[in-house]
Amino acid sequence: MSDRLNGAIAGHPATSAANELLVAYRHDIHKLTGDAHDHADDMFAGVPVNDPVPHGADSDAAALSRPAGQPQQTVEAHGSHYRLSLCTGRSQRETITGSDPEATIRELVTESDPEADHRAWLTNAVVSAFNESVYYPYTSLKYHTLLVGALVDNYCAGHGFDELALVVDPGDTLVPYRTIYTDERFCLRISPAATCEDRPYARLGSHPHRSWATTWQRLPAHPLATDTDQWARVLDTNLRRIRSWSTALQYLDDVRDGGAWQ
């Protein structure tokens, strides 16, 4: 972790775990500002940003959503950090017309309480407009960042990746740092399988890779009402086809916000 964050943070004096979580939530700010990583500023609004994430959590989260090796342009006509919607195929730049992205970034960056920052990332609509890589424009920076935060928190607690599971919680249940998706119907989090015996869960596997579809299919009880709801059946079918974690989570988000899922 950067020496710039080794000191105390307001409200969390000398708490290294809080520092590491804030690093996680601030590590890809350059993608929101449209800067290449090699040329990105190391400060925004007077706050350190774009620092390396501890415990290898950034690379592990990337492996959950993107293929290994040298990236290749997958959509030739698209080369920006604005996400392409899996629902419509259109750039999400238009979805933030009239908003103030810089104000959103400032709000996220200057939040010194990592728990509040986690909630802000979960509920922020502007960051949903950005992808985690221009090479893979259907991925989501929002959900990549939430995955990074969940992994950092689990790793800080001493849990290895092979201990972790995707857990289904009741709607509007927020577990600090570990919840990666939330709405009024159900929530999803990343936690050790050994602590989740009272909730439906599916293990992530021995190592991070694009395993969303197989993990979703292994859940012993699904949160979607596929027996009675046509949209839920369509949503479930598509989620069983998507391998990328951030893409799948953003797809859930888009379907929910689009009003198709009743």
N, C-alpha and C positions, 0 to 999 in steps of 0.2 A: 504494500500500500504506500501511496505517496507520503513523503515526510510532511507535506503540507496538511495532511489530515491526522497526523499522529497526536496533535494536541486535543484539548477539550472542545466539544461542540456544545453550543448553548442548550441547556436543558439536559445534557448527557455528558457531564464532565468526566473526561478520561475513560470513557466507555468505548473500548475498541470495537465491540460488536455493533454499536450504533454507528460508528464511523464507517465500518465495512458495509453496512446496509445503505448508508447514504452514498457511498462510492458506487454501489450497485445501481441505485436509482438515477445517478448522475453520469454514468459511464458512457452513454451514447448521445449526449446532448448535441454533439456535432452533427448528428444526422437530422436533428430538428432544425438546426441552423443552416443546413445545406453545405457543410464543410467536409472536405476529405479528412480522414483521421490523421494523416501525416501532417496536415497543415492546420489542424484545429487549435483553437485557443484553449489554454489550460485554465482560464477563468471566465466566468459569466456572472454578471451582476455582483462582482466581488467575491464569488464563491468558486472553489476549485471544482472543475468538471473534467470529464474525459480521461479520468485516471484508470489504470488497469484494475480489474476486479480481482480481489483475493480468492484463493482456494481453487482457481481454475474454473469458477462458476460461469464466467462469460463464454468460454469455449465449450463447456458442457451444454449450456443452454443453446448455443448456436448449433451444436450437433443435433439437438432435438428438432430443429426446424430446417436446417440446410445441409446439403450433401458435403462430404469431406472433399478435400483436394482444391485445386485452383478453380475459383468461381468462373462461370461462363454466363454470358448474357442469355437469358431464357426468353425474353420478349424484346425483339429487335427494335421495335419502335418506342420502347419505354426505357429511359435511362435516368430517372430522377428518384428522389427519396419519397415521392408521393406514392402511396400504395395503390395497387389495382384491386378492385373489389372482386372477390370470387363470385359474388351474386350477380353483378352487372357487367364486369369486365372493364369498367370505366375507372379513370384516375380519380382518387379521392380528394384531389386538390379543390374541386368545386364544393366539397362538403364543408370547408372551413372559410368559404367566402363570407366576408363581413365580420369574421372573428379576428382576434389579435393574437397570432401565434407567439409573438415575442412576450406578451404579457403572460401567456400560459407557461412558457418556458421559465420565465422569471419566478412565477409562483411555485413551480415544481422544484426549481434549483435552490431557492432561498428558504424552503421549508427545512427547519433544523431538527424536527422530530421525525425519525424514520417511520414510525407507525402512521403518522399523518401523511407522510409522503407516499406510503404504500396505498392508503385509501385514495389519495389524489390520483395516482396512476390507474387504479381500478375504475374510477368513475369519470376520468377525463375523456371527452370525445375528440378533442383536437388532436391528441397524440395518436388516435386511431387512424388518422389520415396518412401516416408515414409507415414505410416498410423498414425491415431490419437490414435489408441489403438491396441495392439497386439491381443486382444480378437476379434476385428472386423477389420480384415486386409484389407477389401475393402474400408474402410474409408480413408480420406485424411488429413494428417496433414496440408498441404498447405491451404486447403479450410476451415478447422476448425479454423486455425489462422486468416484467413481473416474474417470469421464470427465473431470471438471474437472481432476483431478490429472494425467491423461495429457496433456491439452491444455496445461496450464501447463508441464510438462516439455518438451514439444516446442516450444512457443513460446519458452521460455527458451533453447533450443538454436538458435534462429534459423529454425525451420521454419514455413512458412505452412500454413494449413489445407489449401490445395489440393495440398500435397505429401504429405499423410498418407494412410494406408491401414489397413484392418483386416487384421491378420496372424494366421495360425493357427500356433501353436507346439505342440510335443509336450506331453503331460500333465505337470503339476507343474513347468512351466518358468516361472519368475517373473522378468520383466524389471522392475527397480525403476521405479515410477511409471507405466509404460506398459502393464503387464498390467492388463486390465479384467475378466477372467474366468479362473478356474482350476479345474480338477479333474484327476483322474488320467488322463482320456482325452485332453484337449486344453486349450490355453489360448488366449486371445485378447488381443491388444494393439493399441495405436495407435502406429504408427511411420511415419517417412518411407518411401514406396514405394521410393525409390532404394536403401535399405539392406536390402531384404527379398527380394532376388532368389532366395535359397535356400529361401524359405518361401512357401506359398500366401498370396496377398494380393489385396485388392480396394480400389481407391482410393475415398476418401470423397466426392470430387467437389470442385467449385469453391467451395462455401460450405456451412455447416452447415444441415441441414434434416432432417426425419424420414425418413431414408433407409435404415433398418436392412434392410428386406426386399430392396430392390434391391441393396444392398451384399452381403448374404449370398448372394444368387443369383448375383452376379458372381464369387464365389470359384472359382478354377479347379479346386480339389480340396477337397471337403467333409470335415469331420472326423467326420461321423456315418456309421455303417455302414448306410446306407439299403438296400443290396443284400440284407442278411441279417437285419436287425433291424426287427421291426414297429414297436416303440416309436420307434426312430430315424426311421422314415419318417413317423410321425405328428408327431413333434417337428419334423422338417425342414419338413413341409407348413405347420405353424402358424407357424414362424419366417419363412416366405416371405410371410406375411400381415400381420405386425406391423411397423408403420412406426416406432414409438418405440423408440429405442435402450435406454433404461433399462428399459422394459417387457419387451423381448425378452430382455435379459440376466438380468433377474430371473426370467423364465419358465424359462429354462435352469436357473437355480439351484433353483427350486421343483420342477421335474421331477426333477432329480438328487436333491434331498434327500427327495423324496416316495417314492423307491424304484421309480418306474415305469420308469425307464430302466436296463435291465440291461446 
